[in-house]
């Protein structure tokens, strides 16, 4: 049998057409450091990107619109175009294949409420990062049933980057995660389909068992509150004039981080999901070179030069305690796991901040509509 001769130009054109066929329309909600990083990276992969934010955040949107895109330096470099940058959610979502909701925990519900009238069958929403049950928070606020399959909602365990906003529309990416990035859809049977859509941009991302695993694998509630709590005097005295990890972590500080982490791991074990200890995860992600709770953080190249926050009134308490640790404590209580260290941190931070984080219950199993289920029932519900 004589095989047809195919010239190199034909092969190139076929490959190019196939490549272009795989390109999508991406909507990114959030114009902060994370949102800009996701938008830049997706555009660099050849996707058409729209970026939205609320009117109370005009500077970054205006800069992106005026420049026609986003500038990045660091591990990723260059300029990438953005098709639309604005405050009209309907324009941002029009024709979008994937919608990334990128922001802190308290942004998930407002993003979902804004999207609700414009979501369309077949779209995929990815809450990035989960910040503990973010995908369910989004579904609830968008009026989607937990097991709705017409619009798939998923979440990542963490933001895929260490990134800072240098100025509106300009970012510096210190680290794009080399591993240790997990994704799960709710229900989890749709996870593989979502992964297939995002692996061109995030080739190291892997499937989590369910959204309980992505929620538990978020290390921020483990490390940020403990380090901040044991450095409150220094933060108040210097207004953040020290390096958060290099100078803020000592062996004693590391012991508190480890104690909180062990409780998180115990919650995962009861739920039948593997939770990687935070220092091990840091090595996988490319932040750290040593999997220890003290020198691992102190010498971590990915944390080098990170300054402490200038005030205690910051997301390391307000988000990582008010949403993260409170959620974890309530989840542990529901399935019968003791968390005395988490409870102690919540209690002391509440006293320091003159707030009742536990009473505020910003995100709990009850607020997500998941209270009353046993560990086994939760596993079945989210599968």
C-alpha positions as CSV (number, residue, x, y, z in Angstrom):
1,X,0.0,0.0,0.0
2,X,1.4,3.4,-1.0
3,X,1.2,6.0,1.7
4,X,0.3,9.5,0.7
5,X,3.1,12.0,1.0
6,X,2.3,14.8,3.4
7,X,4.6,17.8,3.3
8,X,5.8,19.6,6.5
9,X,3.8,22.7,5.7
10,X,0.6,20.6,5.6
11,X,1.4,19.0,8.9
12,X,2.1,22.4,10.4
13,X,-1.2,23.8,9.1
14,X,-3.1,20.8,10.5
15,X,-1.5,21.2,13.8
16,X,-2.2,24.9,13.9
17,X,-5.9,24.4,13.0
18,X,-6.2,21.7,15.7
19,X,-4.5,24.1,18.2
20,X,-6.8,26.9,17.3
21,X,-9.8,24.6,17.6
22,X,-8.9,24.0,21.2
23,X,-8.9,27.7,22.1
24,X,-11.6,29.0,24.3
25,X,-13.3,32.1,25.6
26,X,-12.3,32.7,29.2
27,X,-13.9,35.1,31.7
28,X,-11.9,36.1,34.7
29,X,-13.7,37.6,37.6
30,X,-11.4,39.7,39.8
31,X,-8.7,42.2,38.7
32,X,-6.4,41.8,41.7
33,X,-3.0,40.0,41.6
34,X,-4.5,36.5,41.2
35,X,-7.1,37.5,38.6
36,X,-4.5,39.3,36.5
37,X,-2.2,36.2,36.7
38,X,-4.9,33.9,35.6
39,X,-5.9,36.3,32.8
40,X,-2.3,36.7,31.6
41,X,-1.6,33.0,31.6
42,X,-4.8,32.0,29.8
43,X,-4.1,34.7,27.2
44,X,-0.5,33.5,26.8
45,X,-2.0,30.0,26.0
46,X,-3.9,31.6,23.1
47,X,-7.4,31.9,24.7
48,X,-9.6,35.0,24.3
49,X,-9.8,36.6,27.8
50,X,-12.4,38.9,29.3
51,X,-11.8,40.3,32.8
52,X,-14.5,41.7,35.1
53,X,-14.5,43.5,38.4
54,X,-16.9,45.5,40.5
55,X,-17.1,49.2,40.1
56,X,-15.5,49.7,43.5
57,X,-12.2,48.4,42.0
58,X,-11.8,50.8,39.0
59,X,-8.0,51.3,38.8
60,X,-6.9,47.9,37.6
61,X,-9.8,47.6,35.1
62,X,-9.1,51.0,33.7
63,X,-5.4,50.3,33.3
64,X,-6.0,47.0,31.6
65,X,-8.6,48.5,29.3
66,X,-6.3,51.5,28.4
67,X,-3.3,49.3,27.7
68,X,-5.3,46.6,26.0
69,X,-4.0,43.9,28.3
70,X,-1.8,42.9,31.2
71,X,2.0,43.2,31.7
72,X,3.9,40.5,33.7
73,X,7.4,40.2,34.8
74,X,9.2,37.5,36.8
75,X,8.8,33.8,36.0
76,X,6.3,34.7,33.3
77,X,7.1,37.7,31.2
78,X,5.7,40.0,28.6
79,X,2.4,41.5,27.6
80,X,-0.8,39.6,26.8
81,X,-4.0,41.1,25.3
82,X,-7.4,41.1,27.0
83,X,-10.4,41.4,24.7
84,X,-12.7,43.0,27.3
85,X,-11.9,44.7,30.7
86,X,-14.9,46.3,32.4
87,X,-17.6,46.4,35.0
88,X,-20.4,44.8,32.9
89,X,-20.7,41.2,34.0
90,X,-22.9,40.3,31.0
91,X,-20.3,41.3,28.6
92,X,-17.5,39.5,30.4
93,X,-19.5,36.2,30.5
94,X,-20.9,36.4,26.9
95,X,-19.9,33.2,25.2
96,X,-17.4,32.2,27.9
97,X,-16.5,28.5,28.0
98,X,-14.7,28.8,31.4
99,X,-15.4,31.4,34.1
100,X,-12.6,31.8,36.8
101,X,-13.8,33.4,40.0
102,X,-10.5,34.6,41.4
103,X,-10.3,36.3,44.8
104,X,-10.5,36.0,48.5
105,X,-13.2,34.0,50.3
106,X,-15.5,37.0,50.7
107,X,-15.6,37.6,46.9
108,X,-17.1,34.3,46.0
109,X,-20.7,35.0,46.9
110,X,-20.8,38.5,45.3
111,X,-19.3,37.1,42.1
112,X,-21.9,34.3,42.0
113,X,-24.8,36.7,42.6
114,X,-23.5,38.9,39.8
115,X,-23.2,35.9,37.4
116,X,-26.5,34.4,38.3
117,X,-28.7,36.0,35.5
118,X,-26.1,35.4,32.8
119,X,-24.9,31.8,33.4
120,X,-25.6,29.5,30.4
121,X,-25.8,25.7,30.0
122,X,-22.4,24.2,29.3
123,X,-20.3,26.7,31.0
124,X,-17.7,25.8,33.6
125,X,-17.0,27.9,36.7
126,X,-13.8,27.5,38.6
127,X,-13.5,29.1,42.1
128,X,-9.8,29.8,42.4
129,X,-8.9,29.2,45.2
130,X,-11.6,27.3,47.1
131,X,-11.0,29.0,50.4
132,X,-13.0,26.1,52.0
133,X,-16.1,25.0,50.1
134,X,-15.9,27.9,47.6
135,X,-17.6,25.9,44.8
136,X,-20.6,25.2,47.0
137,X,-20.7,28.8,48.1
138,X,-20.8,29.8,44.5
139,X,-23.5,27.3,43.6
140,X,-25.7,28.3,46.5
141,X,-25.4,32.0,45.6
142,X,-26.0,31.4,41.9
143,X,-29.1,29.4,42.7
144,X,-27.7,26.1,41.4
145,X,-28.6,22.8,42.9
146,X,-25.7,20.9,44.5
147,X,-25.7,18.2,41.8
148,X,-26.6,20.5,38.9
149,X,-24.8,19.2,35.8
150,X,-25.8,21.9,33.3
151,X,-23.3,24.4,34.7
152,X,-20.3,22.6,36.2
153,X,-18.7,24.4,39.2
154,X,-15.3,23.4,40.4
155,X,-12.6,24.7,42.7
156,X,-8.8,24.7,43.1
157,X,-7.0,24.0,46.3
158,X,-5.0,27.2,46.1
159,X,-4.0,30.0,43.7
160,X,-1.7,28.6,41.1
161,X,0.8,31.4,41.6
162,X,2.9,33.4,44.0
163,X,2.1,36.8,42.5
164,X,2.1,40.5,43.5
165,X,0.3,43.4,41.9
166,X,3.1,45.9,41.1
167,X,0.7,48.6,39.8
168,X,-2.8,48.5,38.2
169,X,-2.5,46.1,35.2
170,X,1.0,45.0,36.0
171,X,2.1,41.9,38.0
172,X,5.1,40.0,39.0
173,X,4.9,36.2,39.2
174,X,7.4,34.8,41.6
175,X,6.3,31.2,41.3
176,X,3.9,29.3,39.1
177,X,3.2,26.1,41.0
178,X,5.3,23.1,39.9
179,X,2.9,20.7,41.6
180,X,0.7,20.4,44.6
181,X,-2.2,22.0,42.9
182,X,-5.5,20.2,43.1
183,X,-8.9,20.6,41.5
184,X,-12.3,19.0,42.2
185,X,-15.8,19.6,40.7
186,X,-19.0,19.3,42.7
187,X,-20.1,16.6,42.2
188,X,-16.7,15.0,41.7
189,X,-17.8,12.9,38.8
190,X,-17.3,16.0,36.6
191,X,-13.7,16.6,37.7
192,X,-12.0,14.8,34.8
193,X,-14.0,16.8,32.3
194,X,-12.9,20.1,33.9
195,X,-9.2,19.0,34.2
196,X,-9.2,18.3,30.4
197,X,-10.1,21.9,29.7
198,X,-7.5,23.5,31.9
199,X,-4.4,21.4,31.6
200,X,-3.0,23.4,28.7
201,X,-2.6,26.3,31.1
202,X,-2.0,24.3,34.3
203,X,-0.2,21.1,33.2
204,X,0.7,20.1,36.8
205,X,-2.8,20.3,38.2
206,X,-4.3,17.0,39.4
207,X,-7.6,15.7,40.5
208,X,-8.7,15.7,44.1
209,X,-11.1,13.1,45.4
210,X,-13.7,15.8,46.1
211,X,-14.1,19.4,47.2
212,X,-13.4,18.4,50.8
213,X,-9.9,17.5,49.7
214,X,-9.4,20.8,47.9
215,X,-10.7,22.7,50.9
216,X,-8.5,20.9,53.3
217,X,-5.4,21.1,51.1
218,X,-5.5,24.9,51.3
219,X,-2.6,25.7,53.6
220,X,-3.4,29.4,54.3
221,X,-5.5,28.7,57.4
222,X,-2.6,26.6,58.8
223,X,0.3,28.9,58.3
224,X,-0.9,32.5,58.1
225,X,-2.8,32.8,61.4
226,X,-0.2,30.9,63.5
227,X,2.7,33.0,62.2
228,X,0.8,36.2,62.5
229,X,-0.4,35.4,66.0
230,X,3.0,34.8,67.3
231,X,4.3,38.0,65.8
232,X,1.5,40.4,66.7
233,X,3.8,42.6,68.8
234,X,6.4,42.9,66.0
235,X,3.7,43.7,63.4
236,X,2.1,46.4,65.6
237,X,5.5,47.9,66.5
238,X,7.1,47.9,63.0
239,X,3.9,48.1,60.8
240,X,5.2,45.1,59.0
241,X,8.8,46.1,58.8
242,X,10.2,42.5,58.7
243,X,10.2,39.5,56.5
244,X,7.1,37.3,57.4
245,X,8.7,33.9,56.8
246,X,12.4,34.5,57.0
247,X,12.2,36.5,60.3
248,X,8.7,35.7,61.5
249,X,9.2,31.9,61.7
250,X,11.3,30.3,64.5
251,X,11.3,26.8,65.9
252,X,8.5,27.7,68.4
253,X,6.4,29.3,65.7
254,X,6.9,26.2,63.6
255,X,5.6,24.0,66.4
256,X,2.3,25.9,66.4
257,X,2.0,25.7,62.7
258,X,2.7,21.9,62.9
259,X,0.1,21.4,65.6
260,X,-2.6,23.1,63.6
261,X,-1.6,21.2,60.5
262,X,-1.8,17.8,62.3
263,X,-5.5,18.6,63.2
264,X,-6.2,19.4,59.6
265,X,-4.6,16.1,58.5
266,X,-6.8,14.3,61.1
267,X,-9.9,15.9,59.6
268,X,-8.9,14.6,56.2
269,X,-8.3,11.1,57.5
270,X,-11.7,10.9,59.0
271,X,-13.2,12.0,55.7
272,X,-11.2,9.5,53.7
273,X,-9.1,12.0,51.9
274,X,-5.3,12.4,51.9
275,X,-4.0,15.8,53.1
276,X,-0.4,16.4,52.4
277,X,1.5,18.1,55.3
278,X,2.1,21.8,54.5
279,X,5.9,21.7,54.3
280,X,5.8,18.7,52.0
281,X,3.2,20.5,49.8
282,X,5.5,23.6,49.8
283,X,8.3,21.5,48.3
284,X,6.0,20.0,45.7
285,X,4.8,23.5,44.7
286,X,8.3,24.9,44.3
287,X,8.1,27.3,47.3
288,X,10.4,25.3,49.7
289,X,13.4,23.0,49.5
290,X,13.1,21.5,53.0
291,X,9.9,19.8,54.3
292,X,10.1,21.2,57.9
293,X,7.9,23.5,59.8
294,X,10.7,25.9,60.8
295,X,13.8,26.1,58.6
296,X,11.7,24.9,55.7
297,X,9.8,28.2,55.8
298,X,12.8,30.3,56.9
299,X,15.0,29.3,53.9
300,X,12.2,28.8,51.3
301,X,13.2,30.5,48.1
302,X,9.6,31.0,47.2
303,X,8.9,33.0,50.4
304,X,12.1,35.0,50.3
305,X,11.5,38.7,50.6
306,X,7.8,38.5,51.5
307,X,7.2,41.3,53.9
308,X,4.8,41.1,56.8
309,X,1.4,42.8,56.7
310,X,1.4,46.4,57.9
311,X,-1.6,45.8,60.2
312,X,-3.3,43.0,62.1
313,X,-6.6,44.0,60.3
314,X,-5.6,41.9,57.3
315,X,-6.7,38.8,55.4
316,X,-4.3,36.5,57.4
317,X,-6.8,36.9,60.3
318,X,-10.0,38.1,58.7
319,X,-10.0,35.5,55.9
320,X,-7.8,32.7,57.1
321,X,-9.4,32.6,60.6
322,X,-12.8,34.1,59.9
323,X,-13.5,31.8,57.0
324,X,-10.8,29.1,56.9
325,X,-10.2,28.0,60.5
326,X,-13.8,28.5,61.5
327,X,-14.9,26.3,58.6
328,X,-12.4,23.6,59.6
329,X,-13.4,23.7,63.2
330,X,-17.0,23.3,62.4
331,X,-16.3,20.5,59.9
332,X,-14.2,18.7,62.5
333,X,-17.0,19.1,65.2
334,X,-19.5,17.7,62.8
335,X,-17.6,14.5,62.0
336,X,-16.2,14.0,65.6
337,X,-12.5,15.2,65.3
338,X,-11.0,17.2,68.2
339,X,-9.3,20.5,67.2
340,X,-8.0,22.1,70.4
341,X,-5.2,24.0,68.6
342,X,-7.5,25.5,66.0
343,X,-10.0,26.5,68.6
344,X,-7.3,28.1,70.7
345,X,-6.1,30.2,67.7
346,X,-9.6,31.3,66.8
347,X,-10.3,32.3,70.5
348,X,-7.1,34.3,70.9
349,X,-7.3,36.0,67.5
350,X,-10.9,36.9,68.2
351,X,-9.8,38.5,71.5
352,X,-7.0,40.4,69.8
353,X,-9.2,41.7,67.0
354,X,-12.2,42.3,69.2
355,X,-14.3,40.2,66.9
356,X,-16.2,37.0,67.4
357,X,-15.1,35.1,64.3
358,X,-16.8,31.9,65.4
359,X,-20.1,33.8,66.0
360,X,-19.8,35.6,62.7
361,X,-19.8,32.2,61.0
362,X,-18.8,33.6,57.6
363,X,-18.5,30.1,56.1
364,X,-19.5,26.9,57.9
365,X,-20.9,23.6,57.1
366,X,-24.3,25.0,58.1
367,X,-24.0,28.1,55.8
368,X,-23.1,25.8,52.9
369,X,-26.1,23.5,53.6
370,X,-23.9,20.6,54.6
371,X,-24.6,20.3,58.3
372,X,-25.9,17.1,59.8
373,X,-24.1,14.7,57.4
374,X,-21.7,12.1,58.7
375,X,-18.3,11.7,57.1
376,X,-19.5,8.8,55.0
377,X,-22.6,10.7,53.9
378,X,-20.6,13.7,52.9
379,X,-18.3,11.4,50.8
380,X,-21.3,10.0,49.0
381,X,-23.0,13.4,48.5
382,X,-20.0,15.0,46.9
383,X,-18.9,12.1,44.7
